Amino acid sequence: MNNENIKVTLKIRLSEYLFNIKKFDVNFIIAKVMLDRLYEFPDITIEEIAYLANTTPSSVTKFCKRIGYNGFTNIKSDAFFQNNNLEYISNHHTTPKEYYDTITNGLKNLYDSLYLLYDHNQIDKIAKQLSMAKKVCIIVGMHGFATANFFEEVMRPFDIIVYEINRNADLSIIEDCIHETDMCFIISLTGEWVEQRFSQINPKIMKEYQDKIVILTMQDNLSVPIKQIVSFPPNSYLYSSNIYSSSTEQSFFILLAAYLSQYKPSTQ
């Protein structure tokens, strides 16, 4: 998998790992140490991480691979990108108003640029299909929780019920939601969850319901037989923080609701 094309931040990956962890072990401790020392990257060493986590450098390397990196060097470069972005914002304001304007203007520019990057014909097609739906589900990891809530909000005026499902739930729950709803939206930015876990669902369900599943991802060569795959721009800047990544995801649902309004009038 090409990390240059599917880059998401260290903070997002660590937060998601902690959210989904089921047992107390050395990986839990390493994740906490890395989050605690996040802003010491890229200067902090693998030996320091290992010492603070009371483990070995080899265990830290294995953890890095567990959360999708090639190794500690790769994880440091991602953190360096994130810190540079935060440092830029901090160094380009002198008053609270200027700081506020830097953030909000950046988000406005982000939404404007994304509007031009999306395939509007594809979104229009999805909106037309969605106009016939009464119940839909959205399957996300921890990083997509805010987006799932946002999706539920923008669908409410159209009387569309949204089930928000944690993608680490048992596969039987996911299969039931796909079966019981009219459409299913899946957010998997790196594509890893789709390839490693979603591909394990019952093949009969996959085949029968593939037309009502929409996958939102940065990965452009998923192997699952899903026809509607929305490709997010593979621009690492868009995923340099939770704010930007959530805004990128939410911009899709804003645009989807805009096209949906052509086919299904709002009841509010």
N, C-alpha and C positions, 0 to 999 in steps of 0.2 A: 504494500500500500504506500502511495507516495505522500509523505508527510508534508511536502511543500504545497500540495494541492488541497489537503484536507486539514490544514492546521487549525487547531483550537487551543485555547490557552491552558497552561498548566493549572491555573486556579480552578477552571471549570472541571477539568478531569479529576483533580484531587477532591473537589467538593462532591462530585457525582460518585466517586469511589466510596467516600465516607458515608454518603447517604444510603448506598446500597449494600454496604458490608453487613454480613450476618453474624460474624463472630469476632471475638477479640484475639488478634494475633499480631505478629511482627509487622505485617503490611499495614494494619490499622495505625500502629505507632509511627511508621515511616511516613504515612500520609499526613498525620497530624504534625509531625516535625517539619515536613516540607511546607505545609500551610503556615505554620508559625514563623518559618524563616523565609517565606516567599520573597520578601523584598530585599533579602540579602543575595539573591541570585543576580547575576551569574558568578559572583565572587565566592560564594560558599562552595566547599569541596565535598566530594562524595565521602571522604573520610570523616568530615565534620558531621554530615547527615547520619552516617553509620554510628558514630560515637554518641550522638544525642538520642538515637533510637535504640541504643544498646544492642547493636547488631553488627554485621560485617558489610563491607563495601559490595561484596558479591550479592548479598540479599537486597541491597539498594538497587543494584543493576537489574535484578530479577523483577523488583517492584516496578521499575521504570518501564520494562517490557510489558508487564501486566496491564499497565494503563495506556499502552499503545505507542510507546516510544522505542527507538532502537537501543537506547542506552542513556546514561546520565549526561553525556555530552549533548545529545539531542534535546534532552529535557531542559538543559541550561540555556540553549539557544532560544527555546520557546519563551522561557521566563525573561530572557534579555529583551526580546521583542515587546513583551508586555510592560516591562518596567520603563522602556524607552517611551512608550505611548503615554503612560501615566506621568512620566517626568516632563514630557512635552507640555501636557495640559497644565501642570503645576508651575512651570516656568514662564508661561505666557499669559499671566494675569497679574494685576496689582491690587484689585479690589474684589470683594465678593460678587459684585455685579458683572465684572469682566470674566470671572471664573464661571459664573452661571451662564453667561452668553457663550462662552467657549464650548461648554457642554451642549447646550440646547441648539446652537447653530450647527454644531457638528452632527447632531442627530437629524436636523432638518436636511442638511446636505446628504446625509446617508439615505434618508427616505427618498429624496429626489433622484439620487443616482440609481437606487434599486428599481424605481419605477421604470426607468429606461432599460434596465438589464433583464427584466422578466419577459417571458414568452407570453404575451397577452392573449394570443389565440388559444394557447393551452389552458390558461386560467379561465378564459371565457367558457371553454368546453367543460371544465370541471365545475364551474358555477352553474351551468345549465343542468348538469347531472345532479348537483346538490339541490337545485330548486325543487326536485321531486322527493327529496328526503324528509323524513320526520324525525329520525334518530340517527346520530352519527357518533363515532368514538374517535378520540385522539390518543395515540399511544406515544408516550415520551419518557425520557429519563429525567433525572433531577433537574438538569439544566433547562429542560423545556417546561417545567411546571408553570412558570409565569405565563408562558405562551399558551398553554392549555387553558388557563383561566381566561386569558384574553380572547381566545377563540370562542369559549362559551359565551362571553359577553357580547361579541359581535354577531353571534348566531341567534341570541335571544329575541331580538326584534322580528326575526323571521319565523318564530315558533319552531325552531329546530332544537331538539334536546341533544346535549353533548355529554357523553360519558368520558371522563378523564381517567386514563388507565396508565399505571406505572409499568413501563416495559419490562421490568424485572419481576412482574407478577408471574404466577404459574402459567404455563402455556395454555392450559385448559381455560383459564379466564380470558386470555386474549382470543382464543378460538371462539369462545361463546360470544364475545362482544362483536367479532367480525360477523358471526352468523346472525346475531339479533339486530344489528344496525343496518342502515341503508348505505352508508359509506364509512370508510375507515381511513383516517389520516395518521401517518407515522412520521415522526421526526427522528432521523438518524444521520446527523451531520457527517460523521466519518464513514458511515455505512457498515461499521463493524457489527453493530447489533443485528442489523438486517441479515448480514452474511452468516453470522455465527449462531444466532438464536432464532430469529424469525423464520429462517429457512428450515427450521426443524418442526414447524407446525404441520399438522396433518396434510399430506399432499392433495387429498380430495378437497379439503377446504380451500387450499391455495388455488387449485384449478377452478373450483366452482365460483369463488368470490374475487378472483383477481381483477375483474373489471371495476370493482367498487373500492379498491384500495389505492390510496395516493401516498407515495413516499416522497418526503422532502429531505434532500441530502446534498452534500457537496461532491459525492462520489458519482462519477458518470459511467461506470461500467459494472453495476450490480448484476449478480447472476440470477436473482429471483425473477420468476416470470410475471412481473407486474408491468402493466402497460403505462400507467400514469406515474412517471417519476419526474418530480419538479427539481431541477438542478439549481441550487443556490450558487452564487458566484464564488469561485475558489480563491477568494482574496483574503489573505490572512488578517488584514486590517479589520475586516468586518467581524472577526472573531477574537479580537484582542482583549475583550472584556465581556462580562455578562451583560452589560448594558447594550453593547453593540450587537452581540449575537442574538439577544432577545429581540432587539429592534428589527434585525434582519428577518427573523422568523415571523414576527408580528406583522411586518409590512406585507408579507404574502397574504395573510388572512384579512388585512384591511382591503387589499386589492381584490381578493376573492369575494368579500362582502359587497364591494362596489359593483362588481359584475353580477353578483347574485341579485342585486336590487333591480336589475333589468328584467329578470324572469319571475321574481317572487316579491311582491310589494311588502314592505315592512308593516307590521301590525301595531307599531308604537309610534 
